[in-house]
Amino acid sequence: MKAGWHSSNRAPVAVSLAACAIMMAGAANAAQAYKSEYRVSLYGLTIAKANFSTNVSDSHAYEVSGELMSSGLGSLFDDTSGTLDAKGQYGKAGPIPSSYAVKYKHGKRNKTTSIAFTDGNVTETVNVPPIKKKENWVELKPDDLKSVADPISGVMVAADNLDQVCSRTLQMYDGQTRIDLKLSPEGGSRPFATNGFKGDAITCTAKFIPISGYQSGRKAIEYLKNSSKISMTFASLGKSGIYSPVQAKIGTQIGTVTVYATRFEKTQ
């Protein structure tokens, strides 16, 4: 969730790419491969696209790779592209990340972030170039980096069934900012269909709670915290017990950004 929060001069598509960073295909308990593709829109116009590949081994290790890019109307105002990679292991309570890396280019600027984890705790973060801390900066505390996940692993919700998904609080860290997304039920399960998937899904409302690693009082953060309406719709491929987003709607100061899975498919 980097692109939209860390610079005040980013165009709408950067916020959209931030939304994409929380999207990926589900995973299973045996060797499996999945593909997912997402369209990001604002006022019904496509402004970005993303795609992800997920591989899960027999030993429950997972690897996710993704690409993000501005598209359509968004590419006229904002030239942003990037790649994401996440690795980890599935435990009984869900994914336990081991590494996360994001590289993206905004105009002529290149930025990279890498995070190393041990047993769900952050052990190292490298940002190139380094983060520029501004006035009223809320510093990260050691306890903030315990029992957290990256933005990819963090949205893979382990649950016995759909009705349990929206009772979770997702604790995430993107290399700079530590946030909680507190989920609450919006209603019962409903049918959802897209290329490669047809089944039940459930929509949760999400409360954005900034913890640390951000500029207090910044308008974008305050809006997400106090005014934004956020919803996330989760589904699972097969009987994996891992539920991942197939749609998200994020209220921003410029309008509602919608991320929609145009493909959510098991390929192997």
C-alpha positions as CSV (number, residue, x, y, z in Angstrom):
1,M,0.0,0.0,0.0
2,K,2.8,2.4,-0.7
3,A,2.0,4.4,-3.8
4,G,-0.9,6.5,-2.6
5,W,0.2,7.4,0.9
6,H,3.8,8.4,0.8
7,S,3.8,11.4,-1.5
8,S,1.4,14.3,-1.6
9,N,1.9,14.9,-5.4
10,R,0.8,11.5,-6.7
11,A,-1.9,11.3,-9.3
12,P,-5.1,9.1,-8.8
13,V,-3.6,6.1,-10.5
14,A,-1.0,5.9,-7.8
15,V,-3.7,5.5,-5.2
16,S,-5.2,2.8,-7.4
17,L,-1.9,0.9,-7.6
18,A,-1.9,1.0,-3.8
19,A,-5.3,-0.6,-3.9
20,C,-3.9,-3.3,-6.2
21,A,-1.2,-4.1,-3.8
22,I,-3.7,-5.7,-1.5
23,M,-5.1,-8.0,-4.2
24,M,-4.1,-11.5,-5.1
25,A,-5.4,-15.0,-5.9
26,G,-6.2,-17.6,-3.2
27,A,-4.0,-20.5,-2.3
28,A,-4.5,-24.1,-1.4
29,N,-3.0,-26.9,0.7
30,A,-1.2,-28.8,-2.0
31,A,0.9,-28.0,-5.1
32,Q,-1.2,-25.5,-7.0
33,A,-0.9,-22.5,-9.3
34,Y,-3.2,-19.6,-9.7
35,K,-3.6,-16.5,-11.9
36,S,-5.5,-13.3,-11.1
37,E,-6.0,-10.1,-12.9
38,Y,-7.5,-6.8,-11.7
39,R,-8.9,-3.7,-13.2
40,V,-8.7,-0.4,-11.3
41,S,-11.3,2.3,-12.1
42,L,-12.3,5.7,-11.0
43,Y,-15.7,7.1,-12.0
44,G,-16.1,4.0,-14.2
45,L,-12.9,4.7,-16.2
46,T,-10.0,2.3,-16.2
47,I,-6.9,3.9,-14.7
48,A,-4.7,0.9,-13.8
49,K,-4.3,-2.8,-14.2
50,A,-2.6,-5.5,-12.2
51,N,-1.9,-9.2,-12.5
52,F,-0.6,-11.8,-10.0
53,S,0.7,-15.4,-10.2
54,T,0.6,-17.6,-7.1
55,N,2.4,-20.9,-6.6
56,V,2.0,-23.1,-3.6
57,S,4.2,-26.2,-3.0
58,D,3.4,-29.5,-1.3
59,S,5.2,-28.3,1.8
60,H,2.8,-25.3,2.0
61,A,5.4,-22.7,0.9
62,Y,3.9,-19.9,-1.3
63,E,5.3,-17.5,-3.8
64,V,3.5,-14.6,-5.3
65,S,4.6,-12.3,-8.1
66,G,2.7,-9.4,-9.5
67,E,2.9,-6.5,-12.0
68,L,1.2,-3.2,-11.6
69,M,0.8,-0.5,-14.3
70,S,-1.1,2.6,-15.1
71,S,-3.6,2.1,-18.0
72,G,-6.2,3.9,-20.0
73,L,-7.0,7.4,-18.8
74,G,-4.6,7.0,-15.9
75,S,-1.6,6.6,-18.2
76,L,-2.3,10.1,-19.6
77,F,-1.7,11.7,-16.2
78,D,0.5,9.3,-14.3
79,D,3.2,7.0,-15.6
80,T,3.6,4.4,-12.9
81,S,4.6,0.7,-13.1
82,G,6.0,-1.8,-10.7
83,T,6.5,-5.4,-9.6
84,L,5.7,-7.2,-6.4
85,D,7.1,-10.4,-4.9
86,A,6.1,-12.1,-1.7
87,K,7.2,-15.5,-0.2
88,G,6.2,-17.4,2.9
89,Q,4.7,-20.5,4.5
90,Y,1.2,-21.4,5.4
91,G,0.5,-22.1,9.1
92,K,-2.7,-23.2,10.8
93,A,-3.6,-19.5,11.4
94,G,-2.8,-18.4,7.8
95,P,0.2,-17.2,5.9
96,I,3.5,-16.4,7.6
97,P,5.6,-14.2,5.4
98,S,9.3,-14.5,5.0
99,S,10.1,-11.8,2.4
100,Y,8.4,-9.0,0.4
101,A,9.8,-6.8,-2.3
102,V,8.3,-4.1,-4.4
103,K,10.0,-2.1,-7.2
104,Y,8.2,0.7,-8.9
105,K,8.9,3.6,-11.3
106,H,6.9,6.8,-11.1
107,G,7.9,9.0,-14.0
108,K,11.7,9.1,-13.9
109,R,11.9,8.1,-10.3
110,N,12.8,4.5,-9.2
111,K,12.0,3.2,-5.7
112,T,12.4,-0.2,-4.1
113,T,11.4,-1.6,-0.7
114,S,12.3,-5.0,0.7
115,I,11.2,-6.5,4.0
116,A,12.5,-9.7,5.7
117,F,10.4,-11.5,8.3
118,T,11.1,-14.2,10.9
119,D,8.1,-16.1,12.4
120,G,5.8,-13.2,11.4
121,N,8.0,-10.5,12.9
122,V,9.9,-7.9,10.8
123,T,13.6,-8.3,11.1
124,E,14.8,-5.9,8.3
125,T,13.5,-3.2,6.1
126,V,15.4,-1.5,3.3
127,N,14.0,1.5,1.3
128,V,15.9,3.0,-1.6
129,P,15.9,6.0,-1.5
130,P,15.5,6.3,2.2
131,I,12.2,7.5,3.7
132,K,12.0,11.2,4.2
133,K,10.3,11.8,7.5
134,K,8.2,14.9,7.8
135,E,6.9,17.1,10.6
136,N,4.6,15.3,13.1
137,W,6.0,11.9,12.1
138,V,4.7,8.9,14.0
139,E,7.7,6.7,14.6
140,L,7.5,2.9,14.4
141,K,7.9,1.1,17.7
142,P,9.4,-2.4,18.0
143,D,6.1,-3.9,19.0
144,D,4.5,-2.5,15.9
145,L,6.6,-4.9,13.8
146,K,5.6,-8.0,15.6
147,S,2.9,-10.4,14.2
148,V,2.4,-8.4,11.0
149,A,2.3,-9.3,7.3
150,D,3.1,-7.5,4.1
151,P,0.3,-6.1,1.9
152,I,0.1,-9.3,-0.2
153,S,0.2,-11.9,2.5
154,G,-1.8,-9.7,4.9
155,V,-5.0,-10.1,2.9
156,M,-5.0,-13.9,2.7
157,V,-7.5,-14.6,5.4
158,A,-7.6,-18.1,7.0
159,A,-11.1,-19.1,8.1
160,D,-13.2,-22.2,8.4
161,N,-15.9,-20.7,6.3
162,L,-17.0,-17.4,4.6
163,D,-19.0,-16.2,7.7
164,Q,-15.8,-16.1,9.7
165,V,-13.8,-13.9,7.3
166,C,-15.2,-10.5,8.4
167,S,-14.3,-11.0,12.1
168,R,-10.6,-10.4,11.4
169,T,-8.3,-7.4,11.9
170,L,-5.6,-7.4,9.2
171,Q,-2.2,-6.2,10.6
172,M,0.0,-5.0,7.7
173,Y,3.3,-3.2,7.1
174,D,4.5,-2.0,3.7
175,G,8.0,-1.0,4.6
176,Q,7.1,2.4,5.8
177,T,3.6,2.5,7.3
178,R,2.1,0.1,9.8
179,I,-1.7,-0.1,9.6
180,D,-4.7,-2.2,10.8
181,L,-7.7,-3.0,8.6
182,K,-10.5,-3.9,11.0
183,L,-13.1,-6.0,9.1
184,S,-16.8,-6.1,10.0
185,P,-19.6,-8.0,8.3
186,E,-21.6,-6.1,5.7
187,G,-24.0,-9.0,5.0
188,G,-24.1,-12.7,4.2
189,S,-22.4,-14.6,1.4
190,R,-23.5,-13.8,-2.2
191,P,-22.7,-15.3,-5.6
192,F,-19.7,-13.9,-7.4
193,A,-18.6,-14.7,-10.9
194,T,-15.6,-13.6,-13.1
195,N,-13.3,-15.3,-15.6
196,G,-12.2,-18.6,-14.0
197,F,-14.4,-18.4,-10.9
198,K,-18.0,-18.9,-10.0
199,G,-19.0,-19.3,-6.4
200,D,-19.8,-17.6,-3.2
201,A,-18.1,-14.5,-1.8
202,I,-18.6,-12.2,1.2
203,T,-18.2,-8.5,1.6
204,C,-16.7,-6.8,4.7
205,T,-16.5,-3.2,5.6
206,A,-13.0,-2.2,6.6
207,K,-11.9,0.4,9.1
208,F,-8.5,2.0,8.3
209,I,-6.4,2.4,11.4
210,P,-2.9,4.0,11.0
211,I,-0.6,2.8,13.7
212,S,2.8,4.3,12.9
213,G,5.2,5.2,10.1
214,Y,3.2,8.1,8.8
215,Q,2.8,11.9,9.0
216,S,0.1,12.7,11.6
217,G,-2.4,15.2,10.3
218,R,-1.8,14.6,6.7
219,K,-5.1,15.1,4.8
220,A,-5.0,11.8,2.9
221,I,-4.4,9.8,6.0
222,E,-7.0,11.6,8.0
223,Y,-9.6,11.1,5.3
224,L,-8.9,7.3,5.1
225,K,-9.0,7.2,8.9
226,N,-12.1,9.3,9.6
227,S,-14.2,9.6,6.4
228,S,-13.3,6.9,3.9
229,K,-15.8,4.1,3.2
230,I,-13.8,0.9,2.4
231,S,-15.2,-2.5,1.5
232,M,-13.5,-5.7,0.5
233,T,-15.1,-8.8,-1.0
234,F,-13.4,-12.2,-0.4
235,A,-13.7,-15.5,-2.1
236,S,-11.8,-18.8,-2.0
237,L,-10.7,-21.1,-4.9
238,G,-11.6,-24.6,-3.9
239,K,-11.6,-25.7,-0.3
240,S,-8.3,-24.1,0.7
241,G,-9.6,-22.3,3.8
242,I,-7.7,-19.2,2.5
243,Y,-9.9,-16.3,1.4
244,S,-8.6,-13.5,-0.8
245,P,-10.1,-10.3,-2.2
246,V,-11.9,-10.3,-5.5
247,Q,-13.1,-6.8,-5.2
248,A,-12.3,-3.7,-3.1
249,K,-13.8,-0.2,-3.0
250,I,-11.8,2.6,-1.4
251,G,-13.2,6.0,-0.8
252,T,-10.6,8.7,-1.4
253,Q,-10.7,12.5,-1.5
254,I,-11.0,12.4,-5.3
255,G,-13.7,9.7,-5.5
256,T,-14.2,5.9,-5.0
257,V,-11.4,3.7,-6.4
258,T,-12.7,0.3,-7.4
259,V,-10.5,-2.8,-7.8
260,Y,-12.2,-5.7,-9.5
261,A,-11.0,-9.2,-10.3
262,T,-11.4,-9.8,-14.1
263,R,-9.7,-13.2,-13.6
264,F,-9.5,-15.4,-10.6
265,E,-8.5,-18.8,-11.7
266,K,-6.7,-22.0,-10.8
267,T,-4.2,-22.9,-13.6
268,Q,-2.6,-26.1,-12.3
